[in-house]
Amino acid sequence: MSRRKDRERLEAMRRLDPDYKGFRGSGVEPSRPGNVPLEAVTCTICGRKRNVPRGVAQEQGDRYLCISCTDQGRAREEPVE
């Protein structure tokens, strides 16, 4: 990337968030309001892994149903093994 594009991107980020301090490294992630830690959980019906909020993952555990299966009414089907 060119320096001009870098400067434009930084200016845009500062317009959106006046407190933006710039990139601080990949190991240091800025705290964002509403940033919820996610955890991978496998749906019991379709067998797909989904990233869900940690609270939901702990609450439902091994009986988790993804939104796709719930919307399609597949909750009554046999689980994938």
N, C-alpha and C positions, 0 to 999 in steps of 0.2 A: 504494500500500500504506500501511497505517496504521503508526504508530510502534510500536504494540503488536506487530503481526505481525513487524515488522523486529527488535524486541528478542527475540521468541520464536525467530525463525530464527537469530539470532546465538547465543543460548543453546544451541540445539540443535546448531549447528556446533561450539561449544566443548565440549559434552559428548562429541561424536564425536572431536574432535581438540583436546586441551587447548592445543596450541601455535598454534591458529588465530588469526591476527592481524586478520581481517576483510578486506573487499574493498579491494584496493589499486589498482584501475583495470584496464581491459580490456587494456592493454598489458603488464601485469605478471601473468603466470600463475604461481601457486604451484607449486613443484616437488612432484610426488607420486611416491612410490615405485611403480615399475611403469608409469609414464607413458611409453609408447613413441611416438616420432614416427612419424606415418603418411604414406604417399605414395599418390597415386592411380595405379592401374595398370589397364589394360584387359584383360579376359579374352580369350584368343585364340579361344575357342569361341563364347560368347554375345555378346561385344562390349560387355558392361557394365563400367562403371568401378567398381572396388572400392578401398577404403582399406585398405591392408595395411602392416605394419611395414616401415620403410625397408630393413632388411636383406634381407627377402624380395623386395622390389621390385628391389633391386640384383642379387640373386642370380639371379632368374628372368627379369627384364627383359621382353623381348617374347614370351616363350613361357609367360607366366603363365596358369594355369588356376584359376578361382575354386573355392571349396569346393562350391558348388551343382553345377557341371558335373562335378567329380570324384566327388561322391556319386552322381550319376545315371549314372555310367559313360559320359559323353559325351566322354571324352578321346580316343576314336578317331574322332570326327566331323571333318569338314572345318572348318577355321577360318573365321570370318566375315571378309570383306574389305571 
